[in-house]
Amino acid sequence: MSKTIFEEMHQLSHNDDQRYRLLMRGVKKRLEEHKQRRYGLIGKIKNHQNYRNQYRNIQVKEWF
């Protein structure tokens, strides 16, 4: 095989490696964003439940 074919194959392999790295970086970023959003929602739900439980047993008193 000629030298140009090897150079082209090397360039294609290099481009594939770059695409793979960018893809993995994007996937990791997306998973981290999803994780942060999920924990944010869990915190909001827990805070809401604590707020609801705090005021659950309110007794109505007589007015003067």
Predicted model as a PDB file, atoms N, CA, C, CB and O in Angstrom, pLDDT in the B-factor column:
MODEL        1                                                                  
ATOM      1  N   MET A   1       0.852  -1.184   0.000  1.00 60.00           N  
ATOM      2  CA  MET A   1       0.000   0.000   0.000  1.00 60.00           C  
ATOM      3  C   MET A   1       0.892   1.239   0.000  1.00 60.00           C  
ATOM      4  CB  MET A   1      -0.966   0.002   1.230  1.00 60.00           C  
ATOM      5  O   MET A   1       2.023   1.238   0.486  1.00 60.00           O  
ATOM      6  N   SER A   2       0.330   2.268  -0.559  1.00 80.00           N  
ATOM      7  CA  SER A   2       1.128   3.483  -0.656  1.00 80.00           C  
ATOM      8  C   SER A   2       1.040   4.295   0.638  1.00 80.00           C  
ATOM      9  CB  SER A   2       0.667   4.330  -1.850  1.00 80.00           C  
ATOM     10  O   SER A   2       0.190   4.052   1.494  1.00 80.00           O  
ATOM     11  N   LYS A   3       1.926   5.242   0.745  1.00 81.00           N  
ATOM     12  CA  LYS A   3       2.004   6.080   1.939  1.00 81.00           C  
ATOM     13  C   LYS A   3       0.752   6.939   2.101  1.00 81.00           C  
ATOM     14  CB  LYS A   3       3.245   6.970   1.878  1.00 81.00           C  
ATOM     15  O   LYS A   3       0.331   7.188   3.230  1.00 81.00           O  
ATOM     16  N   THR A   4       0.152   7.393   1.016  1.00 84.00           N  
ATOM     17  CA  THR A   4      -1.042   8.254   1.097  1.00 84.00           C  
ATOM     18  C   THR A   4      -2.227   7.502   1.692  1.00 84.00           C  
ATOM     19  CB  THR A   4      -1.414   8.791  -0.298  1.00 84.00           C  
ATOM     20  O   THR A   4      -3.025   8.077   2.432  1.00 84.00           O  
ATOM     21  N   ILE A   5      -2.340   6.210   1.367  1.00 78.00           N  
ATOM     22  CA  ILE A   5      -3.442   5.421   1.921  1.00 78.00           C  
ATOM     23  C   ILE A   5      -3.289   5.317   3.429  1.00 78.00           C  
ATOM     24  CB  ILE A   5      -3.490   4.011   1.284  1.00 78.00           C  
ATOM     25  O   ILE A   5      -4.265   5.472   4.162  1.00 78.00           O  
ATOM     26  N   PHE A   6      -2.071   5.055   3.902  1.00 77.00           N  
ATOM     27  CA  PHE A   6      -1.832   4.994   5.346  1.00 77.00           C  
ATOM     28  C   PHE A   6      -2.112   6.332   6.010  1.00 77.00           C  
ATOM     29  CB  PHE A   6      -0.396   4.564   5.630  1.00 77.00           C  
ATOM     30  O   PHE A   6      -2.669   6.367   7.107  1.00 77.00           O  
ATOM     31  N   GLU A   7      -1.740   7.422   5.376  1.00 82.00           N  
ATOM     32  CA  GLU A   7      -2.006   8.750   5.937  1.00 82.00           C  
ATOM     33  C   GLU A   7      -3.504   9.024   6.027  1.00 82.00           C  
ATOM     34  CB  GLU A   7      -1.326   9.833   5.090  1.00 82.00           C  
ATOM     35  O   GLU A   7      -3.983   9.568   7.021  1.00 82.00           O  
ATOM     36  N   GLU A   8      -4.241   8.643   4.983  1.00 82.00           N  
ATOM     37  CA  GLU A   8      -5.687   8.824   5.003  1.00 82.00           C  
ATOM     38  C   GLU A   8      -6.339   7.978   6.091  1.00 82.00           C  
ATOM     39  CB  GLU A   8      -6.279   8.476   3.647  1.00 82.00           C  
ATOM     40  O   GLU A   8      -7.237   8.446   6.792  1.00 82.00           O  
ATOM     41  N   MET A   9      -5.888   6.735   6.231  1.00 82.00           N  
ATOM     42  CA  MET A   9      -6.436   5.864   7.271  1.00 82.00           C  
ATOM     43  C   MET A   9      -6.125   6.427   8.656  1.00 82.00           C  
ATOM     44  CB  MET A   9      -5.870   4.435   7.136  1.00 82.00           C  
ATOM     45  O   MET A   9      -6.970   6.395   9.551  1.00 82.00           O  
ATOM     46  N   HIS A  10      -4.914   6.940   8.824  1.00 81.00           N  
ATOM     47  CA  HIS A  10      -4.545   7.540  10.105  1.00 81.00           C  
ATOM     48  C   HIS A  10      -5.415   8.764  10.404  1.00 81.00           C  
ATOM     49  CB  HIS A  10      -3.057   7.932  10.105  1.00 81.00           C  
ATOM     50  O   HIS A  10      -5.860   8.959  11.535  1.00 81.00           O  
ATOM     51  N   GLN A  11      -5.649   9.579   9.383  1.00 83.00           N  
ATOM     52  CA  GLN A  11      -6.474  10.778   9.564  1.00 83.00           C  
ATOM     53  C   GLN A  11      -7.912  10.387   9.916  1.00 83.00           C  
ATOM     54  CB  GLN A  11      -6.453  11.652   8.283  1.00 83.00           C  
ATOM     55  O   GLN A  11      -8.515  10.993  10.803  1.00 83.00           O  
ATOM     56  N   LEU A  12      -8.461   9.391   9.239  1.00 82.00           N  
ATOM     57  CA  LEU A  12      -9.816   8.930   9.553  1.00 82.00           C  
ATOM     58  C   LEU A  12      -9.891   8.400  10.985  1.00 82.00           C  
ATOM     59  CB  LEU A  12     -10.258   7.838   8.559  1.00 82.00           C  
ATOM     60  O   LEU A  12     -10.845   8.682  11.710  1.00 82.00           O  
ATOM     61  N   SER A  13      -8.881   7.633  11.382  1.00 85.00           N  
ATOM     62  CA  SER A  13      -8.850   7.108  12.748  1.00 85.00           C  
ATOM     63  C   SER A  13      -8.761   8.240  13.762  1.00 85.00           C  
ATOM     64  CB  SER A  13      -7.670   6.145  12.929  1.00 85.00           C  
ATOM     65  O   SER A  13      -9.425   8.205  14.798  1.00 85.00           O  
ATOM     66  N   HIS A  14      -7.947   9.233  13.467  1.00 83.00           N  
ATOM     67  CA  HIS A  14      -7.801  10.385  14.354  1.00 83.00           C  
ATOM     68  C   HIS A  14      -9.120  11.145  14.475  1.00 83.00           C  
ATOM     69  CB  HIS A  14      -6.694  11.320  13.842  1.00 83.00           C  
ATOM     70  O   HIS A  14      -9.511  11.541  15.573  1.00 83.00           O  
ATOM     71  N   ASN A  15      -9.802  11.348  13.357  1.00 85.00           N  
ATOM     72  CA  ASN A  15     -11.100  12.042  13.374  1.00 85.00           C  
ATOM     73  C   ASN A  15     -12.125  11.245  14.171  1.00 85.00           C  
ATOM     74  CB  ASN A  15     -11.615  12.274  11.935  1.00 85.00           C  
ATOM     75  O   ASN A  15     -12.918  11.827  14.912  1.00 85.00           O  
ATOM     76  N   ASP A  16     -12.121   9.916  14.029  1.00 86.00           N  
ATOM     77  CA  ASP A  16     -13.039   9.080  14.797  1.00 86.00           C  
ATOM     78  C   ASP A  16     -12.762   9.191  16.295  1.00 86.00           C  
ATOM     79  CB  ASP A  16     -12.931   7.620  14.347  1.00 86.00           C  
ATOM     80  O   ASP A  16     -13.689   9.257  17.103  1.00 86.00           O  
ATOM     81  N   ASP A  17     -11.484   9.211  16.655  1.00 87.00           N  
ATOM     82  CA  ASP A  17     -11.131   9.359  18.070  1.00 87.00           C  
ATOM     83  C   ASP A  17     -11.618  10.691  18.612  1.00 87.00           C  
ATOM     84  CB  ASP A  17      -9.616   9.235  18.265  1.00 87.00           C  
ATOM     85  O   ASP A  17     -12.138  10.750  19.727  1.00 87.00           O  
ATOM     86  N   GLN A  18     -11.461  11.754  17.847  1.00 88.00           N  
ATOM     87  CA  GLN A  18     -11.933  13.061  18.291  1.00 88.00           C  
ATOM     88  C   GLN A  18     -13.445  13.077  18.450  1.00 88.00           C  
ATOM     89  CB  GLN A  18     -11.501  14.143  17.310  1.00 88.00           C  
ATOM     90  O   GLN A  18     -13.955  13.614  19.433  1.00 88.00           O  
ATOM     91  N   ARG A  19     -14.166  12.501  17.506  1.00 88.00           N  
ATOM     92  CA  ARG A  19     -15.626  12.430  17.607  1.00 88.00           C  
ATOM     93  C   ARG A  19     -16.045  11.649  18.845  1.00 88.00           C  
ATOM     94  CB  ARG A  19     -16.224  11.784  16.348  1.00 88.00           C  
ATOM     95  O   ARG A  19     -16.973  12.043  19.552  1.00 88.00           O  
ATOM     96  N   TYR A  20     -15.360  10.541  19.103  1.00 89.00           N  
ATOM     97  CA  TYR A  20     -15.669   9.717  20.268  1.00 89.00           C  
ATOM     98  C   TYR A  20     -15.443  10.504  21.553  1.00 89.00           C  
ATOM     99  CB  TYR A  20     -14.816   8.438  20.268  1.00 89.00           C  
ATOM    100  O   TYR A  20     -16.285  10.474  22.450  1.00 89.00           O  
ATOM    101  N   ARG A  21     -14.328  11.200  21.654  1.00 89.00           N  
ATOM    102  CA  ARG A  21     -14.032  11.992  22.852  1.00 89.00           C  
ATOM    103  C   ARG A  21     -15.081  13.087  23.058  1.00 89.00           C  
ATOM    104  CB  ARG A  21     -12.627  12.617  22.750  1.00 89.00           C  
ATOM    105  O   ARG A  21     -15.552  13.299  24.175  1.00 89.00           O  
ATOM    106  N   LEU A  22     -15.442  13.779  21.976  1.00 89.00           N  
ATOM    107  CA  LEU A  22     -16.465  14.816  22.089  1.00 89.00           C  
ATOM    108  C   LEU A  22     -17.810  14.222  22.496  1.00 89.00           C  
ATOM    109  CB  LEU A  22     -16.604  15.572  20.767  1.00 89.00           C  
ATOM    110  O   LEU A  22     -18.529  14.798  23.312  1.00 89.00           O  
ATOM    111  N   LEU A  23     -18.139  13.089  21.933  1.00 90.00           N  
ATOM    112  CA  LEU A  23     -19.389  12.413  22.279  1.00 90.00           C  
ATOM    113  C   LEU A  23     -19.407  12.023  23.753  1.00 90.00           C  
ATOM    114  CB  LEU A  23     -19.588  11.170  21.401  1.00 90.00           C  
ATOM    115  O   LEU A  23     -20.398  12.262  24.444  1.00 90.00           O  
ATOM    116  N   MET A  24     -18.327  11.428  24.237  1.00 92.00           N  
ATOM    117  CA  MET A  24     -18.261  11.019  25.636  1.00 92.00           C  
ATOM    118  C   MET A  24     -18.301  12.231  26.565  1.00 92.00           C  
ATOM    119  CB  MET A  24     -16.992  10.201  25.891  1.00 92.00           C  
ATOM    120  O   MET A  24     -18.930  12.175  27.622  1.00 92.00           O  
ATOM    121  N   ARG A  25     -17.647  13.312  26.188  1.00 92.00           N  
ATOM    122  CA  ARG A  25     -17.675  14.528  26.998  1.00 92.00           C  
ATOM    123  C   ARG A  25     -19.102  15.066  27.083  1.00 92.00           C  
ATOM    124  CB  ARG A  25     -16.725  15.599  26.411  1.00 92.00           C  
ATOM    125  O   ARG A  25     -19.560  15.477  28.149  1.00 92.00           O  
ATOM    126  N   GLY A  26     -19.797  15.057  25.946  1.00 90.00           N  
ATOM    127  CA  GLY A  26     -21.184  15.525  25.920  1.00 90.00           C  
ATOM    128  C   GLY A  26     -22.104  14.635  26.743  1.00 90.00           C  
ATOM    129  O   GLY A  26     -22.987  15.127  27.446  1.00 90.00           O  
ATOM    130  N   VAL A  27     -21.900  13.331  26.654  1.00 91.00           N  
ATOM    131  CA  VAL A  27     -22.726  12.396  27.420  1.00 91.00           C  
ATOM    132  C   VAL A  27     -22.493  12.582  28.920  1.00 91.00           C  
ATOM    133  CB  VAL A  27     -22.420  10.938  27.006  1.00 91.00           C  
ATOM    134  O   VAL A  27     -23.447  12.591  29.698  1.00 91.00           O  
ATOM    135  N   LYS A  28     -21.240  12.729  29.325  1.00 92.00           N  
ATOM    136  CA  LYS A  28     -20.942  12.939  30.748  1.00 92.00           C  
ATOM    137  C   LYS A  28     -21.570  14.234  31.245  1.00 92.00           C  
ATOM    138  CB  LYS A  28     -19.421  12.965  30.985  1.00 92.00           C  
ATOM    139  O   LYS A  28     -22.122  14.280  32.345  1.00 92.00           O  
ATOM    140  N   LYS A  29     -21.485  15.284  30.435  1.00 92.00           N  
ATOM    141  CA  LYS A  29     -22.065  16.563  30.824  1.00 92.00           C  
ATOM    142  C   LYS A  29     -23.580  16.430  30.969  1.00 92.00           C  
ATOM    143  CB  LYS A  29     -21.714  17.655  29.792  1.00 92.00           C  
ATOM    144  O   LYS A  29     -24.161  16.942  31.926  1.00 92.00           O  
ATOM    145  N   ARG A  30     -24.210  15.755  30.034  1.00 91.00           N  
ATOM    146  CA  ARG A  30     -25.660  15.562  30.062  1.00 91.00           C  
ATOM    147  C   ARG A  30     -26.092  14.767  31.293  1.00 91.00           C  
ATOM    148  CB  ARG A  30     -26.124  14.848  28.790  1.00 91.00           C  
ATOM    149  O   ARG A  30     -27.081  15.108  31.941  1.00 91.00           O  
ATOM    150  N   LEU A  31     -25.342  13.699  31.617  1.00 89.00           N  
ATOM    151  CA  LEU A  31     -25.662  12.896  32.791  1.00 89.00           C  
ATOM    152  C   LEU A  31     -25.489  13.700  34.076  1.00 89.00           C  
ATOM    153  CB  LEU A  31     -24.786  11.648  32.832  1.00 89.00           C  
ATOM    154  O   LEU A  31     -26.281  13.560  35.008  1.00 89.00           O  
ATOM    155  N   GLU A  32     -24.456  14.540  34.128  1.00 89.00           N  
ATOM    156  CA  GLU A  32     -24.248  15.372  35.312  1.00 89.00           C  
ATOM    157  C   GLU A  32     -25.377  16.386  35.478  1.00 89.00           C  
ATOM    158  CB  GLU A  32     -22.901  16.095  35.225  1.00 89.00           C  
ATOM    159  O   GLU A  32     -25.843  16.620  36.593  1.00 89.00           O  
ATOM    160  N   GLU A  33     -25.818  16.989  34.370  1.00 87.00           N  
ATOM    161  CA  GLU A  33     -26.944  17.922  34.435  1.00 87.00           C  
ATOM    162  C   GLU A  33     -28.211  17.214  34.903  1.00 87.00           C  
ATOM    163  CB  GLU A  33     -27.181  18.577  33.067  1.00 87.00           C  
ATOM    164  O   GLU A  33     -28.970  17.749  35.711  1.00 87.00           O  
ATOM    165  N   HIS A  34     -28.430  16.018  34.392  1.00 84.00           N  
ATOM    166  CA  HIS A  34     -29.607  15.238  34.787  1.00 84.00           C  
ATOM    167  C   HIS A  34     -29.543  14.909  36.280  1.00 84.00           C  
ATOM    168  CB  HIS A  34     -29.707  13.934  33.948  1.00 84.00           C  
ATOM    169  O   HIS A  34     -30.548  14.990  36.987  1.00 84.00           O  
ATOM    170  N   LYS A  35     -28.347  14.538  36.751  1.00 82.00           N  
ATOM    171  CA  LYS A  35     -28.164  14.205  38.154  1.00 82.00           C  
ATOM    172  C   LYS A  35     -28.441  15.424  39.035  1.00 82.00           C  
ATOM    173  CB  LYS A  35     -26.744  13.677  38.398  1.00 82.00           C  
ATOM    174  O   LYS A  35     -29.112  15.301  40.060  1.00 82.00           O  
ATOM    175  N   GLN A  36     -27.937  16.585  38.655  1.00 81.00           N  
ATOM    176  CA  GLN A  36     -28.159  17.798  39.427  1.00 81.00           C  
ATOM    177  C   GLN A  36     -29.646  18.160  39.463  1.00 81.00           C  
ATOM    178  CB  GLN A  36     -27.343  18.955  38.842  1.00 81.00           C  
ATOM    179  O   GLN A  36     -30.178  18.522  40.512  1.00 81.00           O  
ATOM    180  N   ARG A  37     -30.306  18.059  38.314  1.00 78.00           N  
ATOM    181  CA  ARG A  37     -31.731  18.373  38.241  1.00 78.00           C  
ATOM    182  C   ARG A  37     -32.528  17.401  39.100  1.00 78.00           C  
ATOM    183  CB  ARG A  37     -32.224  18.329  36.783  1.00 78.00           C  
ATOM    184  O   ARG A  37     -33.483  17.800  39.767  1.00 78.00           O  
ATOM    185  N   ARG A  38     -32.146  16.140  39.089  1.00 75.00           N  
ATOM    186  CA  ARG A  38     -32.863  15.119  39.854  1.00 75.00           C  
ATOM    187  C   ARG A  38     -32.736  15.390  41.342  1.00 75.00           C  
ATOM    188  CB  ARG A  38     -32.332  13.715  39.522  1.00 75.00           C  
ATOM    189  O   ARG A  38     -33.726  15.350  42.072  1.00 75.00           O  
ATOM    190  N   TYR A  39     -31.516  15.667  41.796  1.00 74.00           N  
ATOM    191  CA  TYR A  39     -31.321  15.938  43.215  1.00 74.00           C  
ATOM    192  C   TYR A  39     -32.002  17.240  43.613  1.00 74.00           C  
ATOM    193  CB  TYR A  39     -29.827  15.996  43.549  1.00 74.00           C  
ATOM    194  O   TYR A  39     -32.466  17.377  44.745  1.00 74.00           O  
ATOM    195  N   GLY A  40     -32.066  18.183  42.705  1.00 74.00           N  
ATOM    196  CA  GLY A  40     -32.783  19.425  42.992  1.00 74.00           C  
ATOM    197  C   GLY A  40     -34.261  19.164  43.203  1.00 74.00           C  
ATOM    198  O   GLY A  40     -34.870  19.737  44.107  1.00 74.00           O  
ATOM    199  N   LEU A  41     -34.841  18.306  42.380  1.00 70.00           N  
ATOM    200  CA  LEU A  41     -36.262  17.976  42.521  1.00 70.00           C  
ATOM    201  C   LEU A  41     -36.526  17.194  43.798  1.00 70.00           C  
ATOM    202  CB  LEU A  41     -36.745  17.176  41.313  1.00 70.00           C  
ATOM    203  O   LEU A  41     -37.534  17.414  44.469  1.00 70.00           O  
ATOM    204  N   ILE A  42     -35.619  16.279  44.136  1.00 72.00           N  
ATOM    205  CA  ILE A  42     -35.792  15.495  45.361  1.00 72.00           C  
ATOM    206  C   ILE A  42     -35.758  16.425  46.566  1.00 72.00           C  
ATOM    207  CB  ILE A  42     -34.695  14.402  45.485  1.00 72.00           C  
ATOM    208  O   ILE A  42     -36.553  16.262  47.492  1.00 72.00           O  
ATOM    209  N   GLY A  43     -34.854  17.394  46.568  1.00 71.00           N  
ATOM    210  CA  GLY A  43     -34.788  18.358  47.663  1.00 71.00           C  
ATOM    211  C   GLY A  43     -36.051  19.178  47.769  1.00 71.00           C  
ATOM    212  O   GLY A  43     -36.535  19.425  48.874  1.00 71.00           O  
ATOM    213  N   LYS A  44     -36.596  19.606  46.640  1.00 74.00           N  
ATOM    214  CA  LYS A  44     -37.840  20.377  46.655  1.00 74.00           C  
ATOM    215  C   LYS A  44     -38.996  19.547  47.206  1.00 74.00           C  
ATOM    216  CB  LYS A  44     -38.176  20.873  45.244  1.00 74.00           C  
ATOM    217  O   LYS A  44     -39.819  20.047  47.974  1.00 74.00           O  
ATOM    218  N   ILE A  45     -39.051  18.294  46.815  1.00 74.00           N  
ATOM    219  CA  ILE A  45     -40.129  17.419  47.295  1.00 74.00           C  
ATOM    220  C   ILE A  45     -40.007  17.213  48.803  1.00 74.00           C  
ATOM    221  CB  ILE A  45     -40.095  16.052  46.561  1.00 74.00           C  
ATOM    222  O   ILE A  45     -41.007  17.268  49.520  1.00 74.00           O  
ATOM    223  N   LYS A  46     -38.785  16.975  49.288  1.00 73.00           N  
ATOM    224  CA  LYS A  46     -38.595  16.784  50.727  1.00 73.00           C  
ATOM    225  C   LYS A  46     -38.962  18.042  51.496  1.00 73.00           C  
ATOM    226  CB  LYS A  46     -37.147  16.388  51.031  1.00 73.00           C  
ATOM    227  O   LYS A  46     -39.603  17.956  52.543  1.00 73.00           O  
ATOM    228  N   ASN A  47     -38.570  19.207  50.998  1.00 71.00           N  
ATOM    229  CA  ASN A  47     -38.911  20.457  51.669  1.00 71.00           C  
ATOM    230  C   ASN A  47     -40.421  20.660  51.698  1.00 71.00           C  
ATOM    231  CB  ASN A  47     -38.229  21.643  50.975  1.00 71.00           C  
ATOM    232  O   ASN A  47     -40.968  21.120  52.700  1.00 71.00           O  
ATOM    233  N   HIS A  48     -41.089  20.324  50.616  1.00 72.00           N  
ATOM    234  CA  HIS A  48     -42.539  20.466  50.565  1.00 72.00           C  
ATOM    235  C   HIS A  48     -43.201  19.536  51.575  1.00 72.00           C  
ATOM    236  CB  HIS A  48     -43.060  20.178  49.150  1.00 72.00           C  
ATOM    237  O   HIS A  48     -44.148  19.929  52.256  1.00 72.00           O  
ATOM    238  N   GLN A  49     -42.708  18.314  51.673  1.00 71.00           N  
ATOM    239  CA  GLN A  49     -43.275  17.365  52.629  1.00 71.00           C  
ATOM    240  C   GLN A  49     -43.053  17.837  54.056  1.00 71.00           C  
ATOM    241  CB  GLN A  49     -42.665  15.974  52.434  1.00 71.00           C  
ATOM    242  O   GLN A  49     -43.948  17.709  54.892  1.00 71.00           O  
ATOM    243  N   ASN A  50     -41.880  18.379  54.352  1.00 70.00           N  
ATOM    244  CA  ASN A  50     -41.615  18.896  55.697  1.00 70.00           C  
ATOM    245  C   ASN A  50     -42.545  20.063  56.006  1.00 70.00           C  
ATOM    246  CB  ASN A  50     -40.139  19.335  55.835  1.00 70.00           C  
ATOM    247  O   ASN A  50     -43.068  20.157  57.116  1.00 70.00           O  
ATOM    248  N   TYR A  51     -42.757  20.941  55.053  1.00 69.00           N  
ATOM    249  CA  TYR A  51     -43.645  22.089  55.234  1.00 69.00           C  
ATOM    250  C   TYR A  51     -45.071  21.612  55.482  1.00 69.00           C  
ATOM    251  CB  TYR A  51     -43.595  23.020  54.002  1.00 69.00           C  
ATOM    252  O   TYR A  51     -45.758  22.113  56.372  1.00 69.00           O  
ATOM    253  N   ARG A  52     -45.505  20.647  54.692  1.00 69.00           N  
ATOM    254  CA  ARG A  52     -46.857  20.105  54.838  1.00 69.00           C  
ATOM    255  C   ARG A  52     -47.028  19.417  56.186  1.00 69.00           C  
ATOM    256  CB  ARG A  52     -47.167  19.123  53.704  1.00 69.00           C  
ATOM    257  O   ARG A  52     -48.057  19.593  56.837  1.00 69.00           O  
ATOM    258  N   ASN A  53     -46.050  18.645  56.612  1.00 69.00           N  
ATOM    259  CA  ASN A  53     -46.137  17.947  57.898  1.00 69.00           C  
ATOM    260  C   ASN A  53     -46.120  18.925  59.068  1.00 69.00           C  
ATOM    261  CB  ASN A  53     -44.988  16.949  58.039  1.00 69.00           C  
ATOM    262  O   ASN A  53     -46.737  18.666  60.101  1.00 69.00           O  
ATOM    263  N   GLN A  54     -45.425  20.033  58.916  1.00 67.00           N  
ATOM    264  CA  GLN A  54     -45.340  21.023  59.979  1.00 67.00           C  
ATOM    265  C   GLN A  54     -46.706  21.630  60.281  1.00 67.00           C  
ATOM    266  CB  GLN A  54     -44.352  22.117  59.602  1.00 67.00           C  
ATOM    267  O   GLN A  54     -47.022  21.906  61.438  1.00 67.00           O  
ATOM    268  N   TYR A  55     -47.502  21.835  59.259  1.00 68.00           N  
ATOM    269  CA  TYR A  55     -48.802  22.488  59.425  1.00 68.00           C  
ATOM    270  C   TYR A  55     -49.974  21.525  59.329  1.00 68.00           C  
ATOM    271  CB  TYR A  55     -48.963  23.566  58.396  1.00 68.00           C  
ATOM    272  O   TYR A  55     -51.116  21.963  59.185  1.00 68.00           O  
ATOM    273  N   ARG A  56     -49.727  20.258  59.403  1.00 69.00           N  
ATOM    274  CA  ARG A  56     -50.787  19.269  59.248  1.00 69.00           C  
ATOM    275  C   ARG A  56     -51.751  19.267  60.429  1.00 69.00           C  
ATOM    276  CB  ARG A  56     -50.188  17.891  59.075  1.00 69.00           C  
ATOM    277  O   ARG A  56     -52.957  19.137  60.221  1.00 69.00           O  
ATOM    278  N   ASN A  57     -51.274  19.403  61.636  1.00 70.00           N  
ATOM    279  CA  ASN A  57     -52.107  19.252  62.834  1.00 70.00           C  
ATOM    280  C   ASN A  57     -52.500  20.603  63.435  1.00 70.00           C  
ATOM    281  CB  ASN A  57     -51.371  18.418  63.880  1.00 70.00           C  
ATOM    282  O   ASN A  57     -52.485  20.757  64.656  1.00 70.00           O  
ATOM    283  N   ILE A  58     -52.836  21.539  62.634  1.00 68.00           N  
ATOM    284  CA  ILE A  58     -53.264  22.848  63.128  1.00 68.00           C  
ATOM    285  C   ILE A  58     -54.692  22.718  63.642  1.00 68.00           C  
ATOM    286  CB  ILE A  58     -53.164  23.946  62.010  1.00 68.00           C  
ATOM    287  O   ILE A  58     -55.563  22.173  62.963  1.00 68.00           O  
ATOM    288  N   GLN A  59     -54.917  23.224  64.845  1.00 73.00           N  
ATOM    289  CA  GLN A  59     -56.242  23.184  65.460  1.00 73.00           C  
ATOM    290  C   GLN A  59     -56.846  24.580  65.382  1.00 73.00           C  
ATOM    291  CB  GLN A  59     -56.168  22.682  66.943  1.00 73.00           C  
ATOM    292  O   GLN A  59     -56.186  25.578  65.672  1.00 73.00           O  
ATOM    293  N   VAL A  60     -58.086  24.627  64.994  1.00 72.00           N  
ATOM    294  CA  VAL A  60     -58.795  25.907  64.929  1.00 72.00           C  
ATOM    295  C   VAL A  60     -59.281  26.252  66.329  1.00 72.00           C  
ATOM    296  CB  VAL A  60     -59.992  25.850  63.915  1.00 72.00           C  
ATOM    297  O   VAL A  60     -59.895  25.428  67.007  1.00 72.00           O  
ATOM    298  N   LYS A  61     -58.997  27.494  66.757  1.00 75.00           N  
ATOM    299  CA  LYS A  61     -59.397  27.936  68.089  1.00 75.00           C  
ATOM    300  C   LYS A  61     -60.565  28.902  67.978  1.00 75.00           C  
ATOM    301  CB  LYS A  61     -58.213  28.596  68.831  1.00 75.00           C  
ATOM    302  O   LYS A  61     -60.878  29.415  66.904  1.00 75.00           O  
ATOM    303  N   GLU A  62     -61.188  29.130  69.105  1.00 79.00           N  
ATOM    304  CA  GLU A  62     -62.321  30.076  69.126  1.00 79.00           C  
ATOM    305  C   GLU A  62     -61.828  31.495  68.937  1.00 79.00           C  
ATOM    306  CB  GLU A  62     -63.110  29.965  70.448  1.00 79.00           C  
ATOM    307  O   GLU A  62     -60.718  31.858  69.324  1.00 79.00           O  
ATOM    308  N   TRP A  63     -62.705  32.287  68.323  1.00 76.00           N  
ATOM    309  CA  TRP A  63     -62.411  33.705  68.178  1.00 76.00           C  
ATOM    310  C   TRP A  63     -62.954  34.420  69.392  1.00 76.00           C  
ATOM    311  CB  TRP A  63     -63.013  34.285  66.868  1.00 76.00           C  
ATOM    312  O   TRP A  63     -63.962  34.012  69.969  1.00 76.00           O  
ATOM    313  N   PHE A  64     -62.307  35.449  69.764  1.00 64.00           N  
ATOM    314  CA  PHE A  64     -62.753  36.218  70.940  1.00 64.00           C  
ATOM    315  C   PHE A  64     -63.819  37.184  70.586  1.00 64.00           C  
ATOM    316  CB  PHE A  64     -61.609  36.955  71.574  1.00 64.00           C  
ATOM    317  O   PHE A  64     -64.307  37.910  71.452  1.00 64.00           O  
TER     318      PHE A  64                                                      
ENDMDL                                                                          
END                                                                             
